Amino acid sequence: MARFLFSVLPTRGHMYPSLPVAYALSDAGHAVAFLTLPEFRHLLEPRGIAYLPLERPAEGGNPAAHRNRRDDSGVREAAVEAFMSAFIRPLPGMVRALLGVCAEWRPEVLVNDYVSYAGLIAAEHQGLPVATLNMTVVTWPGQSLGPFGRGLPPARDEATRARYAELRRRAEAAFGGVLAAYNEVRERFGLPPRSGPLSLATLSPYLQMVQTILALDYDRGDVPPQVHYVGPCAWDPGGMPDRETASWLDGLPRDLPLVLVAASGAFTRSAGLVEAALSGLSGSPVALLATLPFAHALHEAGVNERADRRLVRFVAHSEVLPRAGVVVTHGGFGTVTKALLHGLPLVIVPYAGDQPEVAQRVVAAGAGVSLYPEQLTPETLRSAVETVIARPEYRRSARRLAELMARCDGPGESARLLGLLAETGRPVARPSPPTAGLAREEAERMAAPDAPAVAG
């Protein structure tokens, strides 16, 4: 049996998808530990997983204090500063913490996520194999794709491919200072600088486990052989809704479509999504359950006085989705995955990060519609919701994805692949090479220059 140390971003959106993988490893007899914050301790120790305390990272600078000029790549200066504050400035302390844990706990494999740099630096420093959990669609660059985060559809002609290549080049240039700061951290720990796209700096050359299916990622054939689509690893804390919400749900007519509106806890402006839904759907023949997980005037606005509307701070998705007909969301990957596992079409208003990419893939798969935040009004949201309800092809597409997802055992397959990595210490390749897009040799060339060659 092997020893696995997890180092993922200590937020619910990254911890929750890690837990099913960790549970599967623990159930298989492996030793598993998390370096994380104390609020997650109760999710680990009852399952036999070691909790290793992580000091809360120091707050970075305030991105809002910086000018918000957009350059010609579409990158905002504030986005670059936010990236530095969230991922680069706390990095030396996180690496030191990991190295200290490695000296005491002695893992055989480190597991990071697709936005966590420290795990790869610590693993390289210690000569350990590392595996990456992709808790979203693949961030690996592709010749037919624009810069990650723009949510551009795949290119269908050479002119668009050339335009996307230029946009990727400009985006990398805009983040050049971030790469330089990242390499300064590497130098502190005696590691050589890294070249190539910044987006590859968190991705393992040994094993990457993508927590979705190919059908929700453009059926990409241009990813390197250590990238495995394992299927969903969805998890939520469960628990019955509060008594009033449960009574409200039980009292809804069974033939009345239920629209679940799930606002983001990370973006306070997502309250606008709830406001637009409450206003725009006021005359529609639907019931509406909205979650707004932070303090806001809407909670005091008397929403719950209507029999067909309810606003709460939290409700476990697992308790509501079986009753829902449509999900309206900002495009968080966990929410989107859970909706599709239940065969539910989506209306997505993406704000930032991977959300535009997730939204575009849902649209491409025919399982929903997307609105830019600038397009969001009560009228546009109502039209989008009524469209996905009225047109059965959206539900058919969502159900097709649900059927494909149901064939996967994401946690079990992840545990199997991690076991292989621990056993061999070598990259874990798919049984067959990519079939389209980037040539395999090019994909391998784009991998970390100081990493071992990817096995065939």
C-alpha positions in Angstrom: 0.0 0.0 0.0 1.2 3.5 -0.8 1.2 6.9 0.9 -0.6 9.9 -0.8 -0.4 13.5 0.2 -3.1 15.9 -1.1 -2.4 19.6 -1.6 -5.3 21.3 -3.2 -6.7 24.8 -3.0 -8.4 24.9 0.4 -11.9 25.9 -0.8 -15.1 23.9 -1.0 -15.0 24.0 -4.8 -11.6 22.2 -4.8 -11.8 20.2 -1.6 -15.1 18.6 -2.3 -14.1 17.0 -5.7 -10.9 15.8 -4.1 -12.7 13.9 -1.3 -14.2 11.0 -3.4 -10.8 10.3 -4.7 -9.2 10.3 -1.3 -12.0 8.2 0.1 -11.5 5.6 -2.6 -7.8 5.5 -1.9 -8.4 5.1 1.8 -11.0 2.4 1.3 -8.4 0.5 -0.8 -6.0 0.4 2.1 -3.7 3.3 1.1 -2.5 5.9 3.6 -3.9 9.3 2.7 -3.3 12.8 4.2 -4.4 16.3 3.4 -2.5 19.5 4.1 -5.5 21.8 4.5 -7.4 24.2 6.7 -9.2 23.2 9.9 -12.7 23.6 8.6 -12.2 20.5 6.5 -10.9 18.3 9.3 -14.3 16.7 10.1 -14.5 15.5 6.5 -11.2 13.6 6.7 -10.5 11.9 10.0 -13.8 9.9 10.3 -12.8 8.3 7.0 -9.3 7.4 8.2 -7.6 10.3 6.4 -4.9 12.2 8.2 -5.5 15.9 8.7 -2.3 18.0 8.6 -2.9 21.6 9.6 -2.2 24.4 7.1 -1.9 28.0 8.2 -4.4 30.2 6.5 -2.6 31.9 3.6 -1.9 35.6 4.1 -4.2 37.9 2.2 -2.7 39.2 -1.0 -3.2 42.7 -2.5 -6.6 44.1 -3.5 -7.1 43.6 -7.3 -9.8 46.2 -7.3 -7.2 48.8 -6.3 -5.5 48.4 -9.7 -6.5 49.9 -13.0 -8.8 47.7 -14.9 -7.5 48.4 -18.4 -8.1 45.5 -20.8 -5.2 44.8 -23.2 -5.6 43.6 -26.7 -5.5 39.9 -25.6 -8.6 40.4 -23.5 -6.7 40.2 -20.2 -7.4 42.8 -17.5 -4.6 44.2 -15.4 -6.7 43.4 -12.3 -6.9 39.8 -13.4 -3.1 39.6 -13.5 -2.9 41.1 -10.0 -5.6 38.8 -8.7 -3.6 35.8 -10.0 -0.5 37.1 -8.3 -2.3 37.6 -5.0 -4.1 34.3 -5.0 -1.5 31.9 -6.4 2.1 33.3 -6.5 2.6 35.5 -3.4 1.5 32.7 -1.0 3.5 30.1 -2.9 6.8 30.2 -1.0 5.0 29.6 2.3 2.9 26.8 0.9 6.0 25.1 -0.6 7.8 25.3 2.7 4.8 23.8 4.5 4.7 20.9 2.0 8.4 20.3 2.4 8.0 20.1 6.1 5.1 17.7 5.8 7.1 15.6 3.3 10.0 15.3 5.8 7.7 14.1 8.6 4.9 12.2 6.8 7.0 10.8 3.9 4.5 10.5 1.1 5.2 8.4 -2.0 3.0 10.5 -4.3 1.8 14.1 -4.1 -1.6 15.1 -5.5 -2.3 18.7 -6.5 -5.1 20.3 -8.4 -5.0 22.3 -11.6 -4.5 25.7 -9.9 -2.1 24.6 -7.2 1.6 25.2 -8.0 3.1 24.2 -4.7 2.6 20.5 -5.1 4.6 20.3 -8.3 7.4 22.4 -6.9 7.6 20.4 -3.7 7.4 17.1 -5.6 10.2 18.2 -8.0 12.3 19.3 -5.0 11.8 15.9 -3.3 12.0 13.8 -6.4 8.5 12.5 -6.0 5.9 11.7 -8.7 2.9 14.0 -8.6 -0.6 13.7 -10.0 -3.0 16.5 -10.9 -6.7 16.6 -10.4 -8.5 18.5 -13.1 -11.7 19.7 -11.4 -12.8 21.3 -14.6 -12.4 20.8 -18.3 -8.8 20.4 -19.6 -6.7 23.6 -19.4 -4.1 22.1 -21.8 -3.7 24.5 -24.8 -5.0 23.4 -28.1 -4.4 24.7 -31.6 -8.2 25.0 -32.2 -8.8 26.8 -28.9 -8.5 30.4 -27.7 -6.8 31.4 -24.4 -8.3 29.5 -21.5 -10.9 31.6 -19.7 -12.3 33.4 -22.8 -14.9 30.7 -23.5 -14.4 30.9 -27.3 -15.8 28.0 -29.4 -13.4 25.7 -31.1 -12.0 27.1 -34.4 -13.5 25.5 -37.5 -11.2 27.1 -40.1 -7.5 28.1 -40.5 -8.2 31.8 -40.2 -9.8 31.4 -36.8 -7.0 29.0 -35.7 -4.5 31.7 -36.6 -6.5 34.3 -34.7 -6.6 32.1 -31.6 -2.9 31.4 -31.8 -2.3 35.2 -31.7 -4.7 35.6 -28.8 -2.9 32.8 -26.9 0.4 34.5 -27.6 -0.8 37.9 -26.3 -2.4 36.3 -23.2 0.9 34.6 -22.3 2.7 37.9 -22.8 0.2 39.6 -20.5 1.0 37.0 -17.8 4.8 37.2 -18.5 5.4 38.9 -15.1 3.5 36.1 -13.3 5.7 33.5 -15.0 8.8 35.5 -14.0 7.6 35.7 -10.4 6.8 31.9 -10.4 10.4 31.2 -11.6 11.8 33.4 -8.8 10.0 31.0 -6.4 11.5 28.0 -8.2 14.9 29.5 -7.9 14.5 29.9 -4.1 14.1 26.2 -3.9 17.0 25.4 -6.2 15.0 24.5 -9.2 15.6 25.7 -12.8 13.3 28.2 -14.5 10.4 27.0 -16.6 9.5 28.2 -20.0 6.3 27.6 -22.1 2.7 28.4 -21.3 2.0 29.4 -17.7 -1.2 27.2 -17.9 1.1 24.1 -17.9 3.0 25.0 -14.8 0.4 23.3 -12.5 -0.1 20.2 -14.7 1.7 16.9 -13.9 3.8 15.2 -16.5 3.1 11.9 -14.7 -0.7 11.8 -14.4 -3.7 14.2 -14.9 -7.2 13.0 -14.0 -10.0 15.0 -15.6 -13.2 14.8 -13.6 -15.5 14.7 -16.6 -16.1 12.9 -19.9 -14.7 13.6 -23.3 -18.2 14.4 -24.6 -18.2 17.5 -22.3 -14.8 18.6 -23.5 -15.2 18.9 -27.3 -14.1 15.2 -27.7 -10.5 16.5 -27.6 -7.9 14.3 -29.1 -5.0 16.8 -28.7 -4.1 16.1 -25.1 -0.9 14.3 -24.0 -1.1 10.6 -23.0 -0.9 11.2 -19.3 -4.3 12.9 -19.4 -7.2 10.6 -18.4 -10.9 11.4 -18.5 -12.0 9.5 -15.4 -15.5 10.9 -15.1 -17.3 12.9 -12.4 -16.1 12.9 -8.8 -19.1 14.9 -7.5 -19.6 15.3 -3.8 -21.7 17.6 -1.5 -22.1 17.6 2.2 -25.7 16.3 2.0 -28.2 16.9 4.7 -31.9 17.5 4.4 -33.1 21.1 3.7 -34.3 23.1 6.6 -37.9 22.3 7.8 -39.5 25.3 6.0 -37.7 24.6 2.7 -38.5 20.9 2.9 -42.2 21.7 3.5 -42.2 24.2 0.7 -40.7 21.6 -1.7 -43.2 18.9 -0.6 -46.1 21.3 -1.3 -45.2 22.2 -4.9 -47.4 20.7 -7.6 -45.6 17.8 -9.2 -46.3 19.2 -12.7 -44.8 22.6 -11.9 -41.2 22.9 -13.2 -38.7 23.8 -10.5 -35.9 26.1 -11.5 -32.9 25.9 -9.2 -30.8 29.2 -9.2 -27.4 28.6 -7.6 -25.4 31.8 -7.0 -21.7 31.7 -6.5 -20.3 32.2 -3.0 -17.0 33.4 -4.5 -18.5 36.3 -6.5 -20.8 38.7 -4.7 -22.0 40.1 -8.0 -23.7 36.7 -8.6 -26.5 38.2 -6.5 -27.5 39.8 -9.7 -28.3 36.4 -11.1 -30.8 35.7 -8.3 -32.3 39.2 -8.7 -32.7 38.7 -12.4 -34.4 35.3 -11.9 -36.8 36.6 -9.2 -37.8 39.5 -11.4 -37.7 37.9 -14.8 -39.5 34.6 -13.8 -42.2 36.3 -11.7 -44.9 35.7 -14.3 -43.6 32.4 -15.6 -45.4 29.1 -14.7 -42.4 27.7 -12.7 -41.4 27.4 -9.1 -38.1 29.0 -8.2 -35.6 27.9 -5.5 -32.6 30.2 -5.2 -29.5 29.9 -3.1 -27.5 33.0 -2.2 -24.7 32.0 0.2 -23.8 35.4 1.6 -25.4 38.3 3.4 -27.5 40.4 1.0 -30.6 42.6 1.1 -32.5 40.0 -0.9 -32.6 37.8 2.2 -34.8 40.5 3.8 -36.9 41.3 0.8 -39.8 39.0 1.5 -39.1 36.6 -1.3 -40.4 33.7 0.7 -43.9 35.3 1.1 -44.8 33.9 -2.3 -45.9 30.3 -2.5 -43.9 29.6 -5.7 -40.6 31.3 -4.7 -38.0 30.5 -2.0 -34.6 32.0 -1.2 -32.1 30.3 1.1 -28.4 30.6 1.9 -27.7 26.9 1.3 -29.4 23.7 0.3 -27.6 20.4 -0.6 -27.8 19.8 -4.3 -28.3 16.1 -3.8 -31.6 16.8 -2.1 -33.0 19.2 -4.7 -31.7 18.2 -8.1 -34.0 15.1 -8.4 -37.0 17.4 -8.2 -35.6 20.2 -10.4 -36.3 20.8 -14.1 -33.7 23.5 -15.0 -30.5 24.7 -13.2 -29.4 28.4 -13.5 -25.9 28.9 -12.4 -22.7 31.0 -12.8 -21.0 27.9 -14.3 -19.1 26.4 -11.4 -17.9 23.0 -12.5 -19.3 21.2 -9.5 -22.8 22.6 -9.9 -22.7 22.0 -13.7 -21.5 18.4 -13.2 -24.2 17.6 -10.6 -26.9 19.1 -12.8 -25.8 17.0 -15.8 -25.6 13.9 -13.6 -29.3 14.4 -13.1 -29.9 15.0 -16.8 -30.9 18.6 -16.2 -30.4 21.4 -18.9 -28.6 24.5 -17.8 -28.7 28.3 -18.2 -25.2 29.6 -17.4 -24.1 33.2 -16.7 -20.3 32.8 -16.4 -18.3 35.4 -14.5 -14.6 34.4 -14.4 -12.0 31.7 -14.1 -13.0 28.5 -15.9 -16.7 29.4 -15.9 -16.8 30.8 -19.5 -15.0 27.6 -20.7 -17.5 25.3 -18.9 -20.4 27.3 -20.2 -19.2 27.1 -23.8 -18.8 23.3 -23.6 -22.3 22.9 -22.2 -23.6 24.9 -25.2 -21.5 22.9 -27.6 -22.9 19.7 -26.1 -26.4 21.0 -26.6 -27.2 20.8 -22.9 -27.9 24.4 -22.2 -27.6 28.1 -23.1 -25.2 30.8 -21.9 -25.5 34.5 -21.3 -22.6 36.9 -20.9 -22.9 38.8 -17.6 -23.3 42.0 -19.6 -26.3 40.5 -21.3 -28.0 39.5 -18.1 -31.4 41.2 -17.6 -34.7 39.8 -16.2 -35.9 39.6 -19.7 -32.9 37.7 -21.2 -32.8 35.3 -18.3 -36.5 34.6 -18.6 -36.2 33.9 -22.3 -33.2 31.6 -21.7 -35.1 29.6 -19.0 -38.2 29.3 -21.1 -36.2 28.2 -24.1 -34.5 25.3 -22.3 -37.9 24.2 -20.8 -39.8 24.5 -24.1 -37.3 22.8 -26.4 -36.9 19.1 -25.6 -33.5 18.8 -27.4 -31.8 20.5 -24.4 -33.1 17.9 -22.0 -32.3 15.1 -24.4 -28.7 16.3 -24.7 -28.4 16.6 -20.9 -29.8 13.1 -20.4 -27.3 11.7 -23.0 -24.5 13.2 -21.0 -26.0 11.8 -17.8 -26.0 8.3 -19.3 -22.3 8.6 -20.4 -21.4 9.9 -16.9 -23.2 7.1 -15.2 -20.9 4.6 -17.0 -17.9 6.1 -15.2 -16.5 5.4 -11.7 -14.5 8.6 -11.3 -13.3 8.0 -7.8 -12.5 4.3 -8.4 -10.7 5.0 -11.7 -8.7 7.8 -10.1 -7.6 5.5 -7.2 -6.6 2.8 -9.7 -4.5 5.2 -11.7 -2.9 6.7 -8.6 -2.1 3.2 -7.5 -0.3 2.5 -10.7 1.7 5.8 -10.4 2.7 4.8 -6.8 3.7 1.3 -7.9 5.8 2.3 -10.9 6.9 5.9 -10.2 6.5 6.5 -13.9 4.0 8.5 -16.0 0.7 6.6 -16.5 -0.2 6.7 -20.2 -3.6 6.0 -21.7 -3.9 2.8 -23.7 -4.0 4.6 -27.0 -2.5 7.9 -28.2 -4.4 11.1 -29.1 -6.2 10.8 -32.4 -6.6 14.4 -33.5 -5.3 17.9 -32.9 -1.8 18.3 -31.7 0.6 15.6 -32.7 1.7 13.4 -29.7 5.3 14.6 -30.1 4.2 18.2 -29.9 2.1 17.6 -26.8 5.1 15.9 -25.2 7.4 18.8 -26.2 5.0 21.2 -24.5 5.3 19.3 -21.2 7.7 20.4 -18.5 11.2 20.4 -20.0 12.7 19.2 -16.7 10.1 16.4 -16.3 10.7 12.7 -17.3 9.5 11.8 -20.7 5.9 10.6 -20.9 5.7 6.8 -21.3 4.0 5.5 -24.4 
